Amino acid sequence: MQDPSVSAGARPTGEGRATRRHPWLRLLRLHHWLKNALLGVPFLTAQAWARPGALSALGLGFLSLSLLASATYVLNDLADLAHDREHAQKRHRPLASGEIGERAALTVAALCALVGFALAWLVGGEFFATMLVYVVLTTLYTRRLKRQALVDVLALAALWTLRLVAGAAAIQVALSAWLLSFGAFLFMSLSLAKRVAELEAFGGDRDRSLPGRGYARRDLSALLAFGISTGVVSVLVLALFVDSTPAHLKYPHHERLWLVCPAVWFWLARIWLETSRGQMHHDPLVYSLRDRASWGVVAIIALVWAAALTPLGP
């Protein structure tokens, strides 16, 4: 029987199905480590594959950030226990369901943090400083910012954008202002989609507030407008980059990059269409990792990017 707190048209979002996996894997969110592949974006956009030691630095950086992220996930779940137990899907999480004890979870989080910071130090001072900022901001988000309407969205977007900053710091290249601005607007849009999806799944009348957050159901239309418009701005930034001097200098066939714009627009439009229908996972990026169309978009973007770097044909 379907949980009454889940909207009638919603798809299973995965938390229930995830209970079949080992509780420690779910607690540490190992499947979320894929998000940290964003560290490699500056490596690709800076075309730094010939840079000595870049790949090994990225590997250590990926492992460092992933362990630190897992530690913060555990701390977030500990702080959110009461609210997660009221959530239609999050109540299946290992701590909320009682599969793992609080003391054991805290011990593992501390170990992940120690190893993560040790690896960050090996990568370099700038990367280590970025990881410190990441952990401090995550802690602030967990303790206070996530309860503040719109401030929570900015904090989430900043945490995503820090992955790009960390990737550039790991290989010691300057982060492009174009990539930074595109990423910031894109991540703001996805963060807003996350909040809309949570409100849709929570259900209830328009004055019912989402536990632990600064939103009520009556805010849905405004959040939808903010999220869609912010996503469109990210596509606009991408289009402006294609016609910019840096694109002309870096890509022999920069005009082919125009094809990336409709691909990114399609992906974002699909995200928001599913969100408005109440069929979005509470984390849009987890949804995308399970969505074939999203992987198709990634393949198209990769092919277009490669085509812009090298001429087609003999």
C-alpha positions as CSV (number, residue, x, y, z in Angstrom):
1,M,0.0,0.0,0.0
2,Q,1.3,3.5,-0.9
3,D,2.2,5.8,1.9
4,P,-0.5,8.4,2.3
5,S,2.1,11.2,2.6
6,V,3.4,10.5,-0.9
7,S,1.6,12.4,-3.7
8,A,-0.6,10.2,-5.8
9,G,1.3,10.7,-9.0
10,A,4.8,10.4,-7.5
11,R,7.2,7.7,-8.6
12,P,9.1,5.6,-6.0
13,T,12.0,7.8,-5.2
14,G,14.5,5.2,-4.2
15,E,14.7,5.5,-0.4
16,G,12.4,2.5,0.1
17,R,14.2,0.4,-2.6
18,A,17.5,1.4,-1.0
19,T,16.7,-0.5,2.2
20,R,17.9,-3.6,0.4
21,R,21.4,-2.2,0.3
22,H,23.8,-2.5,3.2
23,P,22.9,0.2,5.8
24,W,26.5,1.5,6.0
25,L,26.6,2.0,2.3
26,R,23.4,4.0,2.5
27,L,24.5,6.0,5.5
28,L,27.8,7.1,3.9
29,R,25.9,7.7,0.6
30,L,28.6,6.0,-1.5
31,H,26.4,6.4,-4.6
32,H,26.6,10.2,-4.0
33,W,30.4,10.0,-4.6
34,L,29.6,10.2,-8.3
35,K,28.7,13.9,-7.7
36,N,32.3,14.6,-6.9
37,A,33.2,13.8,-10.5
38,L,32.6,17.6,-10.9
39,L,36.2,18.0,-9.7
40,G,37.2,16.8,-13.1
41,V,35.3,19.6,-15.0
42,P,38.1,22.2,-14.6
43,F,40.6,19.6,-15.8
44,L,38.6,19.2,-19.0
45,T,37.7,22.8,-19.6
46,A,41.3,23.9,-18.9
47,Q,42.5,21.1,-21.2
48,A,45.0,20.1,-18.6
49,W,45.5,16.5,-19.6
50,A,49.2,17.1,-20.4
51,R,49.8,18.7,-17.0
52,P,52.2,16.6,-14.9
53,G,50.6,15.0,-11.8
54,A,47.1,16.4,-12.6
55,L,45.4,13.0,-12.7
56,S,46.9,11.7,-9.5
57,A,46.0,15.0,-7.7
58,L,42.4,14.7,-9.0
59,G,42.2,11.1,-7.8
60,L,43.4,12.0,-4.3
61,G,41.1,15.1,-4.3
62,F,38.1,13.0,-5.3
63,L,38.7,10.5,-2.5
64,S,39.3,13.3,0.0
65,L,36.1,15.2,-0.9
66,S,34.1,12.0,-1.0
67,L,35.2,10.9,2.5
68,L,34.5,14.4,3.9
69,A,31.1,14.5,2.1
70,S,30.2,11.2,3.7
71,A,31.2,12.5,7.1
72,T,28.9,15.5,6.6
73,Y,26.1,13.3,5.4
74,V,26.2,11.4,8.6
75,L,26.3,14.6,10.7
76,N,23.4,15.9,8.7
77,D,21.3,12.8,9.3
78,L,22.1,12.9,13.0
79,A,20.9,16.6,13.1
80,D,17.8,15.7,11.0
81,L,16.7,12.6,12.8
82,A,13.3,13.9,14.0
83,H,12.4,15.4,10.7
84,D,13.6,12.4,8.6
85,R,11.3,10.2,10.7
86,E,8.3,12.3,9.5
87,H,9.4,12.2,5.8
88,A,7.8,9.7,3.4
89,Q,11.1,8.5,2.0
90,K,13.8,9.7,4.4
91,R,12.4,7.7,7.3
92,H,14.0,4.6,5.6
93,R,17.5,6.0,6.2
94,P,19.6,3.9,8.5
95,L,19.7,6.3,11.4
96,A,16.0,7.3,11.1
97,S,14.9,3.7,11.0
98,G,17.3,2.6,13.8
99,E,19.4,0.2,11.7
100,I,22.6,2.0,12.8
101,G,23.2,3.5,16.2
102,E,24.1,7.2,16.7
103,R,27.4,6.5,18.5
104,A,28.6,4.1,15.8
105,A,27.6,6.6,13.1
106,L,29.5,9.4,14.8
107,T,32.6,7.4,15.1
108,V,32.7,6.5,11.4
109,A,32.0,10.1,10.5
110,A,35.0,11.2,12.5
111,L,37.3,8.6,10.8
112,C,36.1,9.7,7.4
113,A,36.8,13.3,8.3
114,L,40.3,12.6,9.5
115,V,41.3,10.6,6.5
116,G,39.7,13.1,4.2
117,F,41.6,16.0,5.6
118,A,44.9,14.0,5.6
119,L,44.4,13.3,1.8
120,A,43.5,17.0,1.2
121,W,46.8,18.0,2.8
122,L,48.6,15.7,0.4
123,V,46.9,17.3,-2.6
124,G,48.0,20.8,-1.6
125,G,47.4,23.8,0.6
126,E,44.8,25.5,-1.7
127,F,42.8,22.3,-2.0
128,F,43.0,21.8,1.8
129,A,41.7,25.3,2.4
130,T,38.8,24.7,0.0
131,M,37.9,21.5,1.8
132,L,37.9,23.4,5.1
133,V,35.5,26.0,3.6
134,Y,33.4,23.1,2.3
135,V,33.1,21.4,5.7
136,V,32.5,24.7,7.6
137,L,29.8,25.7,5.1
138,T,28.2,22.2,5.3
139,T,28.2,22.4,9.1
140,L,26.6,25.9,9.0
141,Y,24.0,24.6,6.5
142,T,23.2,21.6,8.7
143,R,22.9,23.6,11.9
144,R,21.2,26.8,10.7
145,L,21.1,27.8,7.0
146,K,18.9,25.0,5.8
147,R,16.1,26.4,7.9
148,Q,16.3,29.9,6.2
149,A,14.2,30.2,3.1
150,L,16.3,31.0,0.0
151,V,19.5,31.2,2.0
152,D,19.5,27.4,2.1
153,V,19.4,27.4,-1.7
154,L,22.4,29.8,-2.0
155,A,24.3,27.6,0.5
156,L,23.5,24.4,-1.4
157,A,24.5,26.0,-4.7
158,A,27.7,27.3,-3.1
159,L,28.6,23.7,-1.9
160,W,28.2,22.4,-5.4
161,T,30.2,25.3,-6.9
162,L,33.0,24.6,-4.4
163,R,33.5,21.3,-6.1
164,L,34.5,23.2,-9.2
165,V,36.8,25.4,-7.1
166,A,38.3,22.4,-5.5
167,G,38.9,20.7,-8.9
168,A,40.8,23.8,-10.1
169,A,42.8,24.0,-6.9
170,A,43.8,20.3,-7.1
171,I,45.5,20.7,-10.5
172,Q,46.5,24.3,-9.8
173,V,44.8,26.0,-12.7
174,A,42.8,29.3,-12.7
175,L,39.0,28.6,-12.6
176,S,37.3,30.2,-15.6
177,A,34.8,32.9,-14.6
178,W,32.5,31.5,-17.3
179,L,32.5,28.0,-15.7
180,L,32.0,29.5,-12.3
181,S,29.0,31.6,-13.3
182,F,27.4,28.9,-15.3
183,G,27.9,26.4,-12.5
184,A,26.5,28.8,-9.9
185,F,23.2,29.4,-11.8
186,L,22.9,25.8,-12.7
187,F,23.3,24.6,-9.1
188,M,20.9,27.2,-7.8
189,S,18.3,25.9,-10.2
190,L,18.9,22.3,-9.1
191,S,18.8,23.3,-5.4
192,L,15.4,25.0,-5.9
193,A,14.2,21.8,-7.7
194,K,15.3,19.8,-4.6
195,R,13.1,22.0,-2.4
196,V,10.1,21.9,-4.7
197,A,10.4,18.1,-4.9
198,E,10.5,17.9,-1.1
199,L,7.4,20.1,-0.8
200,E,5.5,18.0,-3.4
201,A,6.4,14.8,-1.6
202,F,5.4,16.2,1.8
203,G,1.8,17.0,0.7
204,G,-0.8,18.6,2.8
205,D,-2.6,21.9,2.5
206,R,-1.0,25.1,1.3
207,D,-0.2,26.4,4.8
208,R,1.5,23.3,6.0
209,S,5.3,23.9,6.6
210,L,8.0,21.5,5.6
211,P,9.6,20.3,8.9
212,G,13.1,21.7,9.4
213,R,12.9,24.0,6.4
214,G,11.7,27.6,5.8
215,Y,9.0,26.7,3.3
216,A,5.3,25.9,3.2
217,R,3.2,24.4,0.3
218,R,2.0,27.9,-0.6
219,D,5.6,28.7,-1.7
220,L,5.6,26.1,-4.5
221,S,4.6,28.5,-7.3
222,A,7.3,31.1,-6.4
223,L,10.0,28.4,-6.0
224,L,9.0,26.9,-9.4
225,A,9.3,30.4,-11.0
226,F,12.7,31.1,-9.3
227,G,14.1,27.7,-10.3
228,I,13.0,27.7,-13.9
229,S,14.2,31.2,-14.5
230,T,17.6,30.5,-12.8
231,G,18.0,27.5,-15.0
232,V,17.4,29.6,-18.1
233,V,20.0,32.1,-17.0
234,S,22.6,29.2,-16.8
235,V,21.8,28.3,-20.4
236,L,22.2,32.0,-21.4
237,V,25.6,32.2,-19.7
238,L,26.6,29.1,-21.6
239,A,25.5,30.7,-24.9
240,L,27.4,33.9,-24.2
241,F,30.5,31.8,-23.5
242,V,30.2,30.1,-26.9
243,D,30.5,33.5,-28.6
244,S,33.2,34.8,-26.3
245,T,36.9,35.3,-27.0
246,P,38.1,32.6,-24.6
247,A,35.9,30.0,-26.5
248,H,37.4,31.2,-29.8
249,L,40.9,30.8,-28.4
250,K,40.5,27.4,-26.7
251,Y,38.3,25.6,-29.2
252,P,39.3,25.3,-32.9
253,H,35.7,24.8,-33.8
254,H,33.9,26.7,-31.1
255,E,30.8,27.2,-33.2
256,R,30.0,23.5,-32.6
257,L,29.6,24.2,-28.9
258,W,26.2,25.9,-29.7
259,L,24.8,22.3,-29.8
260,V,25.5,22.1,-26.0
261,C,23.0,24.8,-25.3
262,P,19.8,22.9,-26.5
263,A,21.1,19.8,-24.8
264,V,21.5,21.5,-21.4
265,W,18.2,23.3,-21.9
266,F,16.5,19.9,-22.6
267,W,18.0,18.4,-19.5
268,L,16.9,21.3,-17.2
269,A,13.5,21.4,-18.8
270,R,13.0,17.7,-18.2
271,I,14.1,18.2,-14.6
272,W,11.6,20.9,-14.0
273,L,8.8,19.2,-15.9
274,E,9.2,16.1,-13.7
275,T,9.4,18.3,-10.6
276,S,6.2,20.2,-11.4
277,R,4.5,16.8,-11.9
278,G,5.5,15.7,-8.5
279,Q,7.6,12.9,-9.9
280,M,11.1,14.1,-9.0
281,H,13.4,12.4,-6.5
282,H,14.2,14.7,-3.5
283,D,17.7,15.0,-5.0
284,P,17.5,15.9,-8.7
285,L,21.1,14.7,-9.3
286,V,20.3,11.3,-7.9
287,Y,17.3,11.2,-10.3
288,S,19.6,12.1,-13.2
289,L,22.0,9.3,-12.4
290,R,19.1,6.9,-12.8
291,D,17.6,8.6,-15.8
292,R,18.6,7.3,-19.3
293,A,17.7,10.6,-21.0
294,S,20.1,12.4,-18.7
295,W,22.9,10.0,-19.6
296,G,22.0,10.6,-23.3
297,V,22.4,14.3,-22.7
298,V,25.8,13.7,-21.1
299,A,26.9,11.7,-24.1
300,I,25.8,14.4,-26.6
301,I,27.6,17.1,-24.6
302,A,30.8,14.9,-24.5
303,L,30.6,14.3,-28.3
304,V,30.0,18.0,-29.1
305,W,32.9,19.1,-26.8
306,A,35.3,16.6,-28.5
307,A,34.1,17.8,-31.9
308,A,34.8,21.4,-30.9
309,L,38.4,20.5,-29.9
310,T,39.2,18.6,-33.1
311,P,38.2,18.9,-36.7
312,L,35.8,16.2,-38.1
313,G,37.1,14.1,-41.0
314,P,40.6,14.0,-42.4
